[in-house]
Amino acid sequence: MDVKIEQMIMDKLIQQGYAKRKIDYQEFLKLYEPYKTEMQESDFANIIGIKYGNYMNMKSKHKNVIILKNISISEKKGKK
């Protein structure tokens, strides 16, 4: 996966207020929708900071997960 595309996805989600936010699988699918022809769900999950085990729990056990949790405050402010 192209690093520029990964950064673009993260920047877009940060601007939309998703940093350190809990989401469920349905919301994940909404976020994934624009990229579904370019990558697999698990790849998108990895880009937004969801480890594979957490991705599977979210998908199969309907657990909420936190996305973009490794984003620092300065990164969040700098992207507004």
N, C-alpha and C positions, 0 to 999 in steps of 0.2 A: 504494500500500500504506500502511496506517495505521501511523504511527510507533510507536504504543503496541503494536501487534501485533509489529512488528519488535523492539522492546526486550524484549517478553515472551519471544520466541523466543531472543534472545541471552542473557537472564538465565537462562532454563531450562537452556540448554546449558552456560553457565558453571558453574551450580550442579552440573551432572552431570559436571564436570571436562573439558569439551571445549575449553577455551581453549587455543590454540596446540598443538592435537593433530593429528597426521596421520591422515587417514581415506582409505579407498578408496571406490569408487563404491557398493559393497554397503552399507557403513556409512552413507554419505550417504543412500541410499534409506530406510534404517531411520529416520534422523533426520527425513527429509522426509515419511514416511508420515502423521503426524497432520495435516499441512497440505496434502496433495495436492489436496483439493477446493477449497482457498482460493486457491492460487497455482500457478504453473508451477515446474518444477524449477529453471530458470535464475534465477527471482526469489528462490527460497529460497536458492540458492547465493550470490547477491549479498548477501542479508541476513546470512549467516554468514561473509562476507568472502572468498568465492571469486570471483575475476574470471572473466569469461566464457571467456577463452582457457584458463585453468586448469580450469574446469568441463568444457570440451570435451575436454581432454587426459585428465582423470579418467574421463570417460564413455567415450570412444572408444579411448583408448590404455592404459587401466587404470593410470593414474598415481595416486599418492597425493598429496593436497593438505593443506595446513595450514589449519585453520579458526580463526576468531576470533583471528587473529594480531595485531590492533591493539588488543587489550585490555591495559590497564595492570595492574600488580600490585595497585594499590589498588582498582581496579574488581573484580578477582577476589576479593580479601579482603572487600570490602564486601558482596558478594552471597551470602556463606555463610549 
